[in-house]
Amino acid sequence: MQKSVLVAGSHGTIGKAVCERLKLAGYDTLTISRAQETSLSHLNIAMTEPESVAAMSNWLSERMENLVGVIHCAGFLHEGDKGPEKNLKQLNADWLHQSIQVNTISHVHLAQALDSLIRRRSELRWLSLSAKVGSIEDNGLGGWYSYRMSKAALNMFIKNLSIEWGRRASGTSVIAMHPGTTPSALSEPFTRNWPKDKLYSPQLTAERIVSVFESMSAEGTGKLYHHDGSVIPW
Ligand SMILES: NC(=O)c1ccc[n+]([C@@H]2O[C@H](COP(=O)([O-])OP(=O)(O)OC[C@H]3O[C@@H](n4cnc5c(N)ncnc54)[C@H](OP(=O)(O)O)[C@@H]3O)[C@@H](O)[C@H]2O)c1
């Protein structure tokens, strides 16, 4: 039986490329997204909603047999004419809340859906796409309050989850990863003057994500990884 990987946020630029890469590497994919698709391997749901936890858990309970891991791609940076803050004056509670809903809570809800399905002998891998700008240690520029704060919250969630699941099932591995700057709806307004040699195609980014995913181990759990495989301080 082929191993399967669950890709959450499967209709974003990186999510789609990760699905393609996983298929090339010989995995079956299960997908969760807000996008409609008529397939038994796809669940159309808004992971930001509390009701999604029970619905995802029911759906996953019948699909756990060959599931080896999760790659969570959901993230949010701008919408309409609203984008990341340049200074404190621009920070507002609604925008911060919206950022936390997608960048943090959608990851929390999926983990809660899986929680009761994890057995003691599980070797499940969980990889959440975070961002280097979510590293507190790495922050030398400031700005982008809501994105940075919501990714930093995601990072702390990942650390906690790695500890809790690691206690219950010592073979599990839970990490966050910085995928590298990749042209997408999320990055588009900020990459116009970005050096071309530091802008990576969705295919290359997906290849790197799957490579980090495949190298995951219980020993390397609870860390934030760069796309080159090195560890970024939290
Ligand atoms: N692109 C970059 O340069 C870059 C750099 C650093 C980190 N990242 C991170 O990489 C991840 C993927 O980003 P991307 O570049 O592929 O961006 P994208 O094309 O804009 O995709 C956005 C992703 O977020 C999900 N999403 C957006 N709003 C949502 C909502 N309200 N509720 C639930 N899900 C929502 C989408 O899921 P659906 O399938 O439901 O559409 C999709 O997976 C993000 O976490 C981002 O922060 C990207």
The ligand as an SDF file (V2000), in Angstrom:
LIG
                    3D

 48 52  0  0  0  0  0  0  0  0999 V2000
    5.7820   32.6150   -0.9630 N   0  0  0  0  0  0  0  0  0  0  0  0
    6.7750   32.9980   -0.1560 C   0  0  0  0  0  0  0  0  0  0  0  0
    7.7100   33.7220   -0.5470 O   0  0  0  0  0  0  0  0  0  0  0  0
    6.7730   32.5590    1.2890 C   0  0  0  0  0  0  0  0  0  0  0  0
    7.8660   32.9310    2.1010 C   0  0  0  0  0  0  0  0  0  0  0  0
    7.8840   32.5190    3.4440 C   0  0  0  0  0  0  0  0  0  0  0  0
    6.8410   31.7590    3.9400 C   0  0  0  0  0  0  0  0  0  0  0  0
    5.7810   31.4170    3.1230 N   0  0  0  0  0  0  0  0  0  0  0  0
    4.6960   30.6200    3.7040 C   0  0  0  0  0  0  0  0  0  0  0  0
    4.4000   29.5310    2.8350 O   0  0  0  0  0  0  0  0  0  0  0  0
    3.0050   29.1990    2.9390 C   0  0  0  0  0  0  0  0  0  0  0  0
    2.3810   29.0770    1.5490 C   0  0  0  0  0  0  0  0  0  0  0  0
    2.3380   30.3650    0.9490 O   0  0  0  0  0  0  0  0  0  0  0  0
    2.1610   30.6130   -0.6330 P   0  0  0  0  0  0  0  0  0  0  0  0
    3.3150   31.4470   -1.0430 O   0  0  0  0  0  0  0  0  0  0  0  0
    1.8640   29.3400   -1.3560 O   0  0  0  0  0  0  0  0  0  0  0  0
    0.8890   31.5660   -0.6390 O   0  0  0  0  0  0  0  0  0  0  0  0
   -0.5160   31.4670   -1.4060 P   0  0  0  0  0  0  0  0  0  0  0  0
   -0.3250   30.9850   -2.8050 O   0  0  0  0  0  0  0  0  0  0  0  0
   -1.1570   32.7970   -1.2100 O   0  0  0  0  0  0  0  0  0  0  0  0
   -1.2820   30.3380   -0.5850 O   0  0  0  0  0  0  0  0  0  0  0  0
   -1.8450   30.6960    0.6570 C   0  0  0  0  0  0  0  0  0  0  0  0
   -2.1790   29.4720    1.4370 C   0  0  0  0  0  0  0  0  0  0  0  0
   -2.8720   29.8130    2.6320 O   0  0  0  0  0  0  0  0  0  0  0  0
   -4.1620   29.2230    2.6880 C   0  0  0  0  0  0  0  0  0  0  0  0
   -5.1150   30.2470    3.1590 N   0  0  0  0  0  0  0  0  0  0  0  0
   -5.1370   31.5650    2.8260 C   0  0  0  0  0  0  0  0  0  0  0  0
   -6.1760   32.1830    3.4550 N   0  0  0  0  0  0  0  0  0  0  0  0
   -6.7870   31.2170    4.1960 C   0  0  0  0  0  0  0  0  0  0  0  0
   -7.9230   31.2030    5.0690 C   0  0  0  0  0  0  0  0  0  0  0  0
   -8.6350   32.3110    5.3030 N   0  0  0  0  0  0  0  0  0  0  0  0
   -8.2770   30.0400    5.6610 N   0  0  0  0  0  0  0  0  0  0  0  0
   -7.5590   28.9050    5.4340 C   0  0  0  0  0  0  0  0  0  0  0  0
   -6.4770   28.8510    4.6030 N   0  0  0  0  0  0  0  0  0  0  0  0
   -6.1130   29.9900    4.0020 C   0  0  0  0  0  0  0  0  0  0  0  0
   -4.4560   28.7480    1.2620 C   0  0  0  0  0  0  0  0  0  0  0  0
   -5.2330   27.5780    1.3210 O   0  0  0  0  0  0  0  0  0  0  0  0
   -6.3930   27.1400    0.2640 P   0  0  0  0  0  0  0  0  0  0  0  0
   -5.9350   25.8360   -0.2880 O   0  0  0  0  0  0  0  0  0  0  0  0
   -7.5990   27.0020    1.1130 O   0  0  0  0  0  0  0  0  0  0  0  0
   -6.4940   28.2230   -0.7740 O   0  0  0  0  0  0  0  0  0  0  0  0
   -3.0480   28.4790    0.7430 C   0  0  0  0  0  0  0  0  0  0  0  0
   -2.5920   27.2210    1.1620 O   0  0  0  0  0  0  0  0  0  0  0  0
    2.3970   30.2420    3.8580 C   0  0  0  0  0  0  0  0  0  0  0  0
    2.3090   29.7300    5.1650 O   0  0  0  0  0  0  0  0  0  0  0  0
    3.3980   31.3920    3.8260 C   0  0  0  0  0  0  0  0  0  0  0  0
    3.3450   32.1800    4.9940 O   0  0  0  0  0  0  0  0  0  0  0  0
    5.7370   31.7960    1.8260 C   0  0  0  0  0  0  0  0  0  0  0  0
  1  2  1  0
  2  3  2  0
  2  4  1  0
  4  5  1  0
  4 48  2  0
  5  6  2  0
  6  7  1  0
  7  8  2  0
  8  9  1  0
  8 48  1  0
  9 10  1  0
  9 46  1  0
 10 11  1  0
 11 12  1  0
 11 44  1  0
 12 13  1  0
 13 14  1  0
 14 15  2  0
 14 16  1  0
 14 17  1  0
 17 18  1  0
 18 19  2  0
 18 20  1  0
 18 21  1  0
 21 22  1  0
 22 23  1  0
 23 24  1  0
 23 42  1  0
 24 25  1  0
 25 26  1  0
 25 36  1  0
 26 27  1  0
 26 35  1  0
 27 28  2  0
 28 29  1  0
 29 30  1  0
 29 35  2  0
 30 31  1  0
 30 32  2  0
 32 33  1  0
 33 34  2  0
 34 35  1  0
 36 37  1  0
 36 42  1  0
 37 38  1  0
 38 39  2  0
 38 40  1  0
 38 41  1  0
 42 43  1  0
 44 45  1  0
 44 46  1  0
 46 47  1  0
M  CHG  2   8   1  16  -1
M  END
$$$$
